[in-house]
Amino acid sequence: MVDHTTVLIAGAGPAGLVLGNLLQAQGIGTLVVERASREQVQTRARAGFLGPNTARILTEHGLAAGMLHKGRSHGVCAFRGEDGEFELDYSTLGRGEVHTVYPQQDLVTDLVAEYLDRGGEIRFGSTVTDVDASTATIRYRDERGDGVATGRFLAGCDGGNGVTRQAVPGPRLTQDHGVSWLAVLAEAPQSMAAVTYAVHDDGFAGHMARSPGVTRYYLQVPPGDDPGEWTEERIWAALDTRMRTEEFGQLKKGPIVERRIVRLRSEVLDPIQHARLFLVGDAASSISPSAAKGANLAIMEAELLASALISALRHDDERPLAAYSRTCLPRIWRAQEFSRWMIDLLHPQDDDFHRALRRARLHSLRDSRAHQDFFAEHYVGI
Ligand SMILES: Cc1cc2nc3c(=O)[nH]c(=O)nc-3n(C[C@H](O)[C@H](O)[C@H](O)COP(=O)(O)OP(=O)(O)OC[C@H]3O[C@@H](n4cnc5c(N)ncnc54)[C@H](O)[C@@H]3O)c2cc1C
């Protein structure tokens, strides 16, 4: 049997779920095919910092109840290095905007519930195995066997390791930034009020709030390290050293409930569309988490694609769809550029010359209002 819908969506992450919700709200039929179980997608802890454009999209489209109820406004970050610590109150810099801290798994849980309420259908546990962009057809496999689904349009929202991106011909611009992080979740309250970035000769360390009882930490580790080699004691000892806790106060410690290696990589497809297939989020471009842009880009692109599909399906105007890549790519590249800027700022360099340059950039960020405004605008915006 072949399932048919208007817009077929591969992947139930932030990209696919925002897109599905916006289309269902307009009475446009959608079907989401998702490899993982509902439980898995609703417990995958990843992003947490939502920018103001994301908050606007969620609010305007009736998807923000959970974020408004449980999310926390965040407008200060701190930098620690060999010259001490300074804070930037970015809510008073640049455009005066802030982040909302709301864990991605909570957002995904809200989006799944709302999408189902709007009459959408998700096939959990169904893996897309093959894609035909010219007919907007996918083949998928689930516990019942093989299936086929078609749509008038197909949205590839199946992340950086998905299948749909393989059906888009064209160049892939990739960059391995040569840095790996151990991403850790600790069942512990945040230790500092602000996001804190620590630059140390041993490597970068980061502290980010997630929810009142859970904090994310990052530790730069040698590429190829095995997360299993990082015991709780070793993690807290490295964080103490790099966060200079003897000088700035102890960390609030607790059990480490997740540790994974994240290799800082970027990949941008150009174009991000082919025939009836349109890529959204990590499927279109992967970005290192150094500037917390991935989920924000995914949700921005989902809104743009929803609006273009509504023009095509409701007003018989396919021009916004034809321009989808051209509209998204400059924004993707600005996010990539700032993400790379953050990598250069936060990581120690092997040679003295580059070490001195990095230190000078931190001094400039500490002392120059113009530099701070640049940082604030790019840190929260896309
Ligand atoms: C440690 C970490 C911290 C991060 N912090 C931030 C942050 O603070 N702010 C931020 O903006 N971003 C952050 N990100 C990035 C962010 O999590 C991603 O950019 C975001 O999840 C992208 O959303 P997406 O919907 O495009 O893809 P995904 O969330 O990856 O969703 C893709 C979905 O497709 C499904 N899928 C994959 N293959 C198939 C298949 N063959 N068939 C069917 N389904 C399939 C997957 O199971 C998944 O559910 C972070 C990432 C990491 C790893």
The ligand as an SDF file (V2000), in Angstrom:
LIG
                    3D

 53 58  0  0  0  0  0  0  0  0999 V2000
   25.5330   18.5100   22.5450 C   0  0  0  0  0  0  0  0  0  0  0  0
   24.7500   19.4120   21.6280 C   0  0  0  0  0  0  0  0  0  0  0  0
   24.3360   20.6690   22.0900 C   0  0  0  0  0  0  0  0  0  0  0  0
   23.6060   21.5170   21.2520 C   0  0  0  0  0  0  0  0  0  0  0  0
   23.2290   22.7560   21.7380 N   0  0  0  0  0  0  0  0  0  0  0  0
   22.4990   23.5820   20.9400 C   0  0  0  0  0  0  0  0  0  0  0  0
   21.9690   24.8350   21.4370 C   0  0  0  0  0  0  0  0  0  0  0  0
   22.1340   25.1950   22.6120 O   0  0  0  0  0  0  0  0  0  0  0  0
   21.2390   25.6170   20.5740 N   0  0  0  0  0  0  0  0  0  0  0  0
   20.9910   25.2030   19.2730 C   0  0  0  0  0  0  0  0  0  0  0  0
   20.3230   25.9590   18.5320 O   0  0  0  0  0  0  0  0  0  0  0  0
   21.4490   24.0250   18.7860 N   0  0  0  0  0  0  0  0  0  0  0  0
   22.1800   23.1970   19.5770 C   0  0  0  0  0  0  0  0  0  0  0  0
   22.5720   21.9720   19.1190 N   0  0  0  0  0  0  0  0  0  0  0  0
   22.2150   21.5680   17.7550 C   0  0  0  0  0  0  0  0  0  0  0  0
   20.7820   21.0510   17.6670 C   0  0  0  0  0  0  0  0  0  0  0  0
   20.5420   20.0340   18.6180 O   0  0  0  0  0  0  0  0  0  0  0  0
   20.4920   20.5060   16.2470 C   0  0  0  0  0  0  0  0  0  0  0  0
   20.9290   21.4570   15.3160 O   0  0  0  0  0  0  0  0  0  0  0  0
   18.9950   20.2440   16.0550 C   0  0  0  0  0  0  0  0  0  0  0  0
   18.6070   19.0690   16.7300 O   0  0  0  0  0  0  0  0  0  0  0  0
   18.6560   20.0980   14.5550 C   0  0  0  0  0  0  0  0  0  0  0  0
   17.2860   19.7840   14.4130 O   0  0  0  0  0  0  0  0  0  0  0  0
   16.8000   18.9170   13.1650 P   0  0  0  0  0  0  0  0  0  0  0  0
   15.3350   18.7540   13.3380 O   0  0  0  0  0  0  0  0  0  0  0  0
   17.3130   19.5090   11.9110 O   0  0  0  0  0  0  0  0  0  0  0  0
   17.5440   17.5120   13.3020 O   0  0  0  0  0  0  0  0  0  0  0  0
   17.4590   16.4120   14.4540 P   0  0  0  0  0  0  0  0  0  0  0  0
   17.1170   17.0220   15.7610 O   0  0  0  0  0  0  0  0  0  0  0  0
   18.7240   15.6260   14.3370 O   0  0  0  0  0  0  0  0  0  0  0  0
   16.2230   15.5000   14.0170 O   0  0  0  0  0  0  0  0  0  0  0  0
   16.3110   14.6170   12.9140 C   0  0  0  0  0  0  0  0  0  0  0  0
   15.3240   13.4820   13.1290 C   0  0  0  0  0  0  0  0  0  0  0  0
   15.3580   12.6170   11.9830 O   0  0  0  0  0  0  0  0  0  0  0  0
   15.3660   11.2700   12.4270 C   0  0  0  0  0  0  0  0  0  0  0  0
   16.0030   10.4590   11.3840 N   0  0  0  0  0  0  0  0  0  0  0  0
   17.3150   10.3670   11.0760 C   0  0  0  0  0  0  0  0  0  0  0  0
   17.4990    9.5210   10.0430 N   0  0  0  0  0  0  0  0  0  0  0  0
   16.2710    9.0620    9.7000 C   0  0  0  0  0  0  0  0  0  0  0  0
   15.7930    8.1500    8.7220 C   0  0  0  0  0  0  0  0  0  0  0  0
   16.6330    7.5400    7.8670 N   0  0  0  0  0  0  0  0  0  0  0  0
   14.4650    7.9050    8.6430 N   0  0  0  0  0  0  0  0  0  0  0  0
   13.5840    8.5250    9.4980 C   0  0  0  0  0  0  0  0  0  0  0  0
   13.9940    9.4030   10.4500 N   0  0  0  0  0  0  0  0  0  0  0  0
   15.3110    9.6680   10.5530 C   0  0  0  0  0  0  0  0  0  0  0  0
   16.1480   11.2970   13.7330 C   0  0  0  0  0  0  0  0  0  0  0  0
   15.8230   10.1800   14.5510 O   0  0  0  0  0  0  0  0  0  0  0  0
   15.6790   12.6230   14.3360 C   0  0  0  0  0  0  0  0  0  0  0  0
   14.5440   12.4660   15.1600 O   0  0  0  0  0  0  0  0  0  0  0  0
   23.2910   21.1040   19.9300 C   0  0  0  0  0  0  0  0  0  0  0  0
   23.6940   19.8340   19.4790 C   0  0  0  0  0  0  0  0  0  0  0  0
   24.4070   18.9940   20.3070 C   0  0  0  0  0  0  0  0  0  0  0  0
   24.8240   17.6290   19.8140 C   0  0  0  0  0  0  0  0  0  0  0  0
  1  2  1  0
  2  3  1  0
  2 52  2  0
  3  4  2  0
  4  5  1  0
  4 50  1  0
  5  6  2  0
  6  7  1  0
  6 13  1  0
  7  8  2  0
  7  9  1  0
  9 10  1  0
 10 11  2  0
 10 12  1  0
 12 13  2  0
 13 14  1  0
 14 15  1  0
 14 50  1  0
 15 16  1  0
 16 17  1  0
 16 18  1  0
 18 19  1  0
 18 20  1  0
 20 21  1  0
 20 22  1  0
 22 23  1  0
 23 24  1  0
 24 25  2  0
 24 26  1  0
 24 27  1  0
 27 28  1  0
 28 29  2  0
 28 30  1  0
 28 31  1  0
 31 32  1  0
 32 33  1  0
 33 34  1  0
 33 48  1  0
 34 35  1  0
 35 36  1  0
 35 46  1  0
 36 37  1  0
 36 45  1  0
 37 38  2  0
 38 39  1  0
 39 40  1  0
 39 45  2  0
 40 41  1  0
 40 42  2  0
 42 43  1  0
 43 44  2  0
 44 45  1  0
 46 47  1  0
 46 48  1  0
 48 49  1  0
 50 51  2  0
 51 52  1  0
 52 53  1  0
M  END
$$$$
